[in-house]
Structures are given as structure tokens and as C-alpha cells.
Amino acid sequence: MPLTNPDEGRMLLREVEKQPNKFVFGVKGAIFNTVLALVTPIARDGDLGKEYAQAHTYLLDLPGRGKTAILKYLSAAITAKLGRIDGRADTLPSDLTGYEHVDRFTGTRTLLKGPLHSNIFFDDEINRTPPKGQSPMLGGMEGGYVIMNVTNIKTGELEAKRFPLYPISDDPNETRMFFICLATANPIEFEGTYPLSEAQKERFTYGIRMGLPDRENEMMIRPWNVAGKKVETVMDLATLLDIQDMVKQIRLSQAAEEYVMRLIENSRPYSQDLEEWSKIKPRKATRELVDFINRYVISGCSPRRNFHIVGAAQAFAFMRGENETATVDDVRAIAPITMEHVILLQPRAEGDDITPRKLVQKIIDETILP
């Protein structure tokens, strides 16, 4: 029976949120934001038009801060088909998609599906995989499918076949799909890492930084505080999709809609305006912010980022107890984790100690409220 009670849905999400908090201390914000991703509705390309899908998420920070543990224990709290790959320099596309195995003695062909064929795909240390190895993820993250070369049993020829990602049950008549990519990444300055392409970053709704726990929480990191505890399975994917359906019903207020547009426009330098329209569009921002963006930004948010910011605001509003309308404050709350990872900075920004986090916070602070 479908779940229709929003309060019950929020209660279940809080239970999911509790699971990694049993083992990882002092990063409740990162855990909350990752739970937020599970119910964030994002419009993506389907075969015949746009359809709703899940909000792909990656956690970026230094090693040893709990990124892998958070994603591992959140995934374990949900009954789903899980797939995982660990980033390596020798990863091939077939390591993600799978391949057709031919027995050289009998000629029997067996389709071996890779970890990408899953509901929750966990890519640990994604930026240790070279771009070629990551390429199958683009189709999975945006289009919700995997393409594999398989033999046509009638003609005996290899042909490309699409596999949808991914039914929520083994029922052959199942039509509901759930696919989310949860990834961890190390800072690009670390040895053996590859920068994610701009196209791939754009497909991630959330880019979440962990941060350090405070001293009190760090003192909780002792074996006797975590050994023997178990993750509890809280819900299945059907329930999770029911909650996402409730989130979809939330609409942004008129002021929040306008605020989303102002944030996106204010992230773009004048050079983008001149390239696209041969004129400068007015900004609802302080003069200082406009000059700052023109100096330090190569390219700001794309039009597609509207889907991500709006979906995140809907989910945040739902989590705080709202069932109808997301406000400007909801948009402000999720702007950093939806914008920081997609803004491309000028090389001079690093020398002037300008980070994506500082830049997005300045956009939030100096964008004129509607």
C-alpha cells in the first residue's frame, strides 16, 4: 500500500539519517544533505521527454573524514540492489557496465552485468578513475540507461542494447525505476586523481563537503563507541519513491522562483552574456559582487541547474515539515551544495585564495532578495 502520510515519510527519513550517525561523529550536516538527495526529484531526459529521477551526489573532502562510511551505511538502511566500484587508474568502461562472456569451449554466451546495473551505485574515490573509465556513467546519470554490446541471437552480430536503470523489484512487470549515483572524491591536488569533467559535475545535483568534527565529537571516535552496533534496514525503494512523490507536490513561492533565477544569473560573468546575447543583462546584485564574478569566474551555472536547485529546495522544505510551498530561505539553505561544484573559476582565483565555497557564499550574501 503506498505511503501517503508526509509526517510518516519524514519519520522514516530521520531513521535512515540515524544509521550513519551511529558510526560517524560530528558531520550531521553532511549526513542530512545526503539523505536529502535520496528524495530530491530531478527532471532528466527520458525516451519521449523529461521524467523524474534521482539526485546524484558526491562527497568531496580529505581522506579519513568518513565519506565512504556515510554512503555505505545510508545505502545499507534501504532495501535495494547495490553496486559498487573502487576508483582505480586501470578501470575500464566494461568494469562498470559488464560484458558478454563467451565460453571458448562450448560457445555459450553469458551476459555479465556490472555494478552500474543497480539502484544505488556507489563509486568510491571516483576521481581516481580516468575519464575513459567513467564514461558509461554519463548515460546512466542523465538518461537512466546503460548501453552494452550484446549478440543478436538471430543474426549472430553484435549490437548495442540499452538496459534501463533500474527496476525497484524483480517483477518483470515493474515500471518504477530508481537509480542514484553516490560518489566520494579526494581533492584534485592529491596524487593519482583526475579532474571530473564539467559535463559529469553538471550531472551531480549535490557536491557536499564533510568538514572536521568539533573536539567533543572527535573524542567520540573510539572503537568502543562503534564496535558491535548494526545498521537497521528502515525502508524499501517503493516507500522511498512514495516520499519523493510527496516532495514533487511542493511548489516554490513566487519569491523563491525569482530568487533561484537571481542566484543563477549572478553566478555568470558578463563575458557569458556578451557571448550569448552580445549585450550585458542587468543583475540583481551589489556592484561589488558583479565585479567579483567578472574577475574570478569563467562560467557560472548552466540553465539545467534550475532543475537541481528547485528539486533540492523542494526536498529541504519537505524535510523541515512543509507540504506545500518552498520559500526563499529553503533556496538559500541548499544553494551552496547545489552550486559550488559547477562554477568554473579563473586560474587567478587560487592565487587570491578564492574557493568555490567562498564565491557561492558571496553570491548568496550579495544577491538582492526579491
N, C-alpha and C positions, 0 to 999 in steps of 0.2 A: 504494500500500500504506500503510495507516495507521501513523502513528508511535506506538510503544508504549513506547519506552525513555525514562524520565524524565530520565536524565543527558544523553541526546542532545537532548531538548527544552530543558533548561536551557542547554546549549551554544549552541543556536540563538538563544535569547533574549539571551544575552550578546553574540552577534554583532550582533543588532539594536541592542542598547544601545550598541555601539561606534560606530554610524554617526553620530548627532548629536554624539558626543564628539569627532569629527574637526574640528568647526566651532565648537562652543560649549564654553567652558572654565570650570571651577570650579563647575559646577552638576550634578555627577554624581548627587546625591540626587534632584533633580527629574527627571532623565532616567530613573533607575532606577524611580521611582514611576510614571512614565508608561508604561514597559514593563510594569510590574506590572499596569496597567489592561488591557492587551491580552489577558491570560489570566485575569482575575478573573471568576469565574462569578457572575452575579446573577440571582436569580429575579424574573421580571417577568410581567405579565398576558398570557396568550395567549387565543385564542378560546374554548377549553374549560377553561382552568385555567392554573396557573402553569407557566412553562417557563424554561429558562436563556437568558440573553442576555449582552450585554457591559456593561462598567463605564464609563459616560460620565465624562469627565474635563475639568476646566478648570484652566488655569494663570492665576493672578492675581498680577500684580505691575506695577511701574512700566514704562513704555516703555523699550526698548533693552536688556533683560536676556536676550533670547534665547528668549522664549516661542514666537514664530512659527517660529523656526528649528528648535527641538526637535521640534515637531509635524510640520513639513514633512519633515524628514529621517527621522524614525521612520516616517512613512507611506510614504516612498519605499523603505524597506527591505523592504516587504511587497508582494507582487503582489496588488493589489486594485483595485476600482473606487473612485476617489477623487472626492469632491465638495467644493467649497469656495465659501464666500461671505465677503465682507468686510463687516463691520458698518457700516451707514450709516443715517442718520436717515430716509431715504426708502425703506428696504427694505419691500417688500410680501410678504404670505404667498406669492403666486404666484412670487416670485423664488426661493423655496426649493422649492416643490412642483412648479413648472412650470404649464403651462396648455394648453388646447386651442386651436390656431390654426386659424382658418377663412379660406381664401383667398377674398377677396371677389369674384374674377372667376370661379373655377371651382366654388366651394362646397366644395372638398376640405378635409377636416378632418384635421389632423395633431396628434398628442399630443406636446407638447414637455415632456419630463420635466426637472425642475430638479435642482440639485445634491444635494438631500436623498435622491434615489434613488441611493444609493451604499453601499458597505461601510464606508468611512471618511469621515465628514462632518466637514470642518474649518471651524469658524466662527471666523474671525479677528476679534478685538475684538467679541465677542458683545454686550457691554453698550453698544455704540454703536447697536444696533438697538432701536427702540421695542418695547414688548410686543406690539403687533399683528403686527409683522413676525416675531417669534419664535414666535408661537402654533402654527404647524404642527409645531414641534419637539417639543411635549409628547406628541403622539400617536406620533411616531417614536421618542422616547426611552423611553417607558413601554410602548407597545403594539406597537412594531415595525412600524408601517404608516404610509402616507401616504394621505390622502383627497383625491381630486381630482374635480371636476365634469366629467364627460365625456358625450358624446351617445350615447344608446342608438340603435344603427343600425336597430332595428326600429320604435321609436316616434318617433324624432326628438327626444325630450325629454332634457333634461339630467338626469343622476342622479349621486349621489355613489358613487364607486367606490374601494374600498380596494386599495392596492398594498403588498405585503409588502416589508419591508426586511431584508436584501437578499440574494438568492441569491449563493452564492460562486462560481458559474460561469454560463456562458451555456447550459448544458444545460437544456432545457425540463423535464426530469425531476428537476432538482436540488431537494433538500429541505432541505439545510443552509443556514442563514442566518447572516449576520454583519453587524451594524450597530453602529458605535460613533461617538459624537459627541465630538470633541476640540475644545475651545474655548480661546481666550485672552480675558482680560478685564483692563481697567485699573481702578485704584481708583476708587470711585464719586465721589470728590472731584474728579476730572478733568472739565473742561468737555466737554459733549456726550455724557455717559454716562447710562444709565438703570439703575436697580437691577433686578437679576434678581428675579423673583417668588419667593416661598417655595416654591411648587409646582415651579418649574423647578430651583431649587437642590436640592430633595429628590431630583430625578431624576439628579443628578450623584453618582456614588459618591465620587469624589475631587475635592477642592479643593486644589490644590498651589501653594504659594508658591515663587518662584525663589530669592530672596536674592541677595546680591552675591558674586562670586568673591573669593577672597583675593588679596593683591597679586601673588603669584607667578603665579597663573593669569591674572589680568587682564593681566599683561605678555605673555602668550601671544596676546593679541588683536591680532595684526598680520597684514597681508594676506599676507605670505609664508608664514605658518603655515597658511593655509586655501585659498589660491588653487591651483587645479589638482587638488585632492582630489575624489573622487567617492563618492557613496553606492552601496554594493553592495546588490543585492537578495538577501535572505537566505532568505526562505521565502514560501510562498503561504498563503492563508487556510485551506485544508484542514489543513495542518500546524499552524497556529495553533489551530484548533479541536480537533485531536488533543491538543495540550498542555493546552488548557482542560479536556478530558475527564479528563486525569490529575489536574488540580488539584481537580476535583469529588470525587475519591475520598478526599481528605484530610478527616478529621473533627477537630473541636475536642475537646480533652480536657475532662473534666467541669469542671475548674477554670477552663479558658478559657471554657466556656459560661457559667458563673456570673459570670465577670469581665465578659463582654460585657453581661450584664444589669445589673450594678452600675454600669458606666460610663454606660449609657443612663439608668437611674433617677436617678443622681446629677447628670445634666445638667438635670434638671427641677426647677423651683421648687415649693414647697408649693402655690402657687396653682393649678397644674395638677392636683394631687391633689384639692384641695378642689372644683374644678370638675367633675372626673370621678367621684369617689367620695364626696364630702362628708366625707372624713376624710384624715388625713395618713398616708402609708405610711412605714415605717421605712427609713432609709438606712444603707448600709454605708459610712460615710464619717466623717471628722472633723467635729466640731461647727462648726469654722471654715469648712469647705467648704460645709456646708449653709447657713450664714448668708450666705456669699458668693454662692451660687447664688440664694438668695431675694432678695438685694439687686440683682443685676445681670442676671438672666435673665428674659426674658418667656416664652419657650417653649424647651424642650430638644429632644432627639432624638425623632423620631416612632417608632412601632413598626416602620415599614418600614426604619428604619436598621439593624435587626438583620440584614437580608439583606446590606446593604452592608458592615458591619463583619465579619461572618462570611466573606463572599466574599473580602474583602481579606486577612483573616488566613490563609485557605487559600492564596491566591496567594503571600503573603510566606513562608509556611512552605515552599512548593514551591521558591521561588527560593533559599532558604538551604540546600536539599538534602534536605528532608523529603518523604517519600512517603506518610505515614500519618496523622500527628497534628500539629495546630497547638496551640501552648501559650499560656499567659498572656503570655509575652514577645512572641510574634507579634502578639497583640492590642494590647499596649502600643505596639508599633512602628508600627502603622498607625492607631491611634486619632486622632492629630492630623489626618491628611489625609482622614479619613472623617467627622470630627465638626465641625471648625472652621467650615465654610461653612454648616451647617444650624442652628446655635444662634442664636436671635434675642435680642439684648441690649437692655437698657433704655437709654433716651437718656442717663441719668446715667453710663453706663459710659465713654463717650467723654471726658467731663469728668474722670473719675477715672483716665484712661489705662489702661482695661481693654480689651484686644483679645481677639478670639476665640482667638488663639493662646495668650495668657497664661491665659485661662479654662480651655481644654481641658487645658493642661499642669497646671494646679492640680487639675483633676478626676483626672487620671492619678496625680499625686503623692499625693493625699489620699484616694483610694478604697482602702478596706481590701481587701487581697488575700485571695482565698478560700483 
